[in-house]
Amino acid sequence: DLAEEKGKKIGKEEGKIEVAKAMLANNVDVNTIVKFTGLSISEIEELSGNL
């Protein structure tokens, strides 16, 4: 159903964000994080400001 699909999508996005945060904490290059998470550079830069 629609709510379940929306929940799955949100969960996947949150997972990508957690991976990106861990990679940032380990000084991984932003372009590498983009490649592995599918997040945009601006999203990753925003996350790096929140660490």
N, C-alpha and C positions, 0 to 999 in steps of 0.2 A: 504494500500500500504506500501511498504518497508520503505519509509521515515517517514511515520506516526508512524509505529511500533517502529522505532529507536527513534523518539521523545518521545514516551510514556515511553520507557525504560530509557532514560536519565532523564526524569522528575521523575520517580519513584526513581531512584538512588539519585537524588538531594534531594528528600523528606526524604529519609533515612538519608542522611548526615545532614540535618537540625534538624531532631529529635535527632540524636546522639549528635550534638553540644549543643542542649538544655539540654540533659541529662548530658553531661559533665559539663555544667555550673552549674548544680544542684548537682554536686558531686555524681552522680550515678556510681556505680561500673562498670568497663569496661566489665566484664562478663555478666552483666545484659543488657548492651547496645548491646552486640553481640547477645544475645538471642532475643531481641525485634526488632533489625534492620536488622539482617542478614549480617551486615558488619563484616569484619575480625578484629581481635585484632590489627593487624598492621595498618589497615585503621583508626581505632579509635584513636590509639596512634598518628598517623600523624595529625589527626584533633585536638587532644588535644594540640599539639605543635603550632597549628595555632590560638588558642584562645587568 
